[in-house]
Amino acid sequence: MKSGIVIIGLAICLVVGLSSRVMPQVGGIKLGKTRLISGITVQALYDDNVYLGNGTNATTELEESDLITHLMATVGLNYALPERGRLNLGYHGDLAYYRDNGENDWQTHKGTLGLDYQAPGGLALGINNVYTDAEDPYGSLEQYRIGLKTERWNNDLKTKAGYGFGNRFKLFGYYNHYKQDYELERDYTQDYDENEFGADFQMRVLPKTWGFARFHLGERDYFTHPVGTGVTDANDSDFTWRRLNFGITWETGAKLSGELNLGYQWKDYDNCGDVNGNTYEDKNTWIAATSLTHAATPTTALALRVTRALRQTGSDTNEYFEDTGIGLSLQQKILAKYTLTAGVAYSVNDYNVPLHNAREDDNHNANVGIACRIRDWLSAAAGYRYKRKDSNYPDKDYTDNQFLISIQGVY
């Protein structure tokens, strides 16, 4: 793998010279109502801080760089339901190989199932399931072991059933189930089940614009309690929540897409205190899950993302943090076959403990990249990513720079 980045760079230079003509996008293999699309990507990524400050080397800043080669494969199967919707099945695999730290090699596999069905009479059904078997260093939204390889699996299931009343109103019911299970007993604090039920009322306010009000209630159950840890069903951080969201969503074809989504959440713990006798603190706060894309012109798209959520650190502690973030991104087509992407994001993690010097992390992210469609089935890309965490706890600080080039074939 030592010369992998050079080989990929030469390959990109070679294939870029093969064609200057823009070809139509790949259609895959079509048989009746079924379409099969497959792709493979080879990526070389240089990372100057692979452990994000959590490394095992003896340097002061615990930083170690490496060249990582990714082999990624994607397969998608789409079955059309004429005038009713579609059924999608998919797989994505990512195999990572480190040049100098082979013990960090990992692989992650993801399977997806999606059903979108709309009956002529107004009945609507939807299923979205994502199963992930991972051993990567990307951790979780709870910031658990970020930068260190962990083995785990997740299954996220989202379902909905609803009915449209003419062209004016819609009513939906939801059931969602999330499960996360880590492989090693060391990581038991992250094993949980979640069940969530909800209802959604939508009203058309413009030809392609809908306003909505949604109510959800759910519970999280931490199900792993190893002997000797002291953590039991009577002191773990199981909790329930209720949340009320209001916002606007848009139909396909509108210049705006995504959702403007703001709300309020009530979080209540099942137990009084954690394994160390610290009191659990019920929390009520505003939340957000806004993701908007504006197609300003046929070649320019701008995106805005605003998020806010409460995140529980683990099952053995009363610690949680408020995760509030904003991001902006741009996608610009240049000279027909080139696409420029750029983005910036900022988030702050406000922890509730320790009481007199609570931890606060400021997270900064930026990225820029350019992709070139060489043939209808072949493209190449190069990019840069920047990440930095500034914390009032200096041992949590890190800075990470990543440079990457890739080549992708899709059919």
C-alpha positions, 0 to 999 in steps of 0.5 A, a space after each residue: 500500500 506504500 505506493 498506493 496514492 501514487 498509483 491512483 494518482 497516475 491512473 486518474 491522470 491517465 483516464 482524464 485524458 481519455 475523453 473530454 466528452 460528457 456522457 449521460 449518467 449510467 442507467 445500470 442493468 434494466 430488466 422489466 421493472 427492475 434496475 440493478 446499479 453497481 459501483 466500485 471505488 478506490 480511494 487513497 486517504 492521507 490522515 495526519 491524526 488517525 487516532 484523533 488524540 487517542 493514540 497509543 504512541 508516546 508523543 505529547 500530542 498523541 498524533 500519528 499519521 498514516 496512508 489509508 487505502 479504501 476499497 468500497 463496493 456498492 450494489 443497488 436494486 430498484 423495483 418500480 411500482 408504476 404510479 405507486 412507488 418503488 422498492 429499493 434494496 442496497 449494499 455498501 461495503 468499505 474495507 480500509 487498509 493502513 500502510 503503517 498501522 496494520 492492526 487498525 485495518 477495518 471493514 464495515 458493511 451496510 444493507 438497506 431496504 426501502 419501500 415507498 408505496 402510494 395507493 390511488 385512494 390515498 393510502 401511503 406506506 413507507 419502510 426504511 431499514 438500515 443494518 450496519 456491521 461496523 468495526 471502524 473508528 468513527 464512533 457514534 453520535 454520543 462521541 464514544 471512542 471517536 478515533 479508535 476502532 470499535 466493533 458493533 452493529 446497528 439496526 435502524 428501522 423506520 416505518 410509517 402508514 398514512 392517508 391523504 384526504 384529497 389534495 389538502 391534508 395528510 395524516 401519518 402514524 409512525 413506529 421506529 426501532 433502533 438497536 445498537 450492540 457493541 462486540 466487546 464487554 468493555 463497550 457495554 455502556 453503549 448497548 441499547 434498544 429504542 422504541 418510538 411511536 409518533 403521529 404526523 398531521 400535514 396541510 398543504 400551504 402552497 402548491 408544492 409546500 406542506 406544513 406539519 406538526 408531529 408528536 413522538 414518544 419513545 424509550 431507550 433501554 440499556 440491556 447489557 449489565 456485566 457482573 462486577 460493574 455495579 450497573 443494574 436495571 435499577 441504576 442505569 440511565 434508561 430514559 423516556 422522551 416526548 417531542 413535539 416538532 413543527 415545520 415545513 416540507 416540500 414535494 419532489 420538483 420544488 426548488 427547495 427540498 428537505 425539511 425546516 424542522 424545529 421542536 421541543 423535547 421532554 426527557 425523563 429518566 427511569 431511575 433516580 441515580 447512577 451506579 456512583 450515586 449521582 442524581 439523574 437530571 430530567 431535561 426539557 429543551 428545544 431541538 432541531 432537525 433541519 436540512 434544506 437544499 436550494 437549487 438556486 440554478 440548474 448548476 448550483 445547489 446550496 444546503 443548510 443544516 441545523 441540528 440540536 439534540 440531547 445525547 446520553 454518554 452511556 448507561 453507567 453515568 448521569 452525564 449527557 450533553 446538548 449537541 447544537 450544530 449548523 452547517 453550510 455547503 455548496 455544490 457547483 457544476 463547472 464546464 459540464 463535467 466538473 463538480 465542485 463541493 465545499 462545506 463548513 460546519 460548527 457544533 458545540 457540545 455542552 455537558 451537564 457535569 462536572 457541576 462547577 466546571 462542566 465540559 464544553 467542546 467546540 467542533 469545527 469542520 470544513 471540506 472542499 473537493 472536485 469531481 470529474 466525470 470522465 465517462 458515463 461510467 467512470 469518475 475521479 475526485 480529489 478533496 481535503 477535510 479539516 476537523 478540530 475540537 477545542 475543549 475546556 478539557 485540554 486532553 479532549 482537543 485534537 486537529 485532523 487534516 485529511 487529503 484524498 484522491 479516488 476513482 470510481 466506476 458505476 454501472 
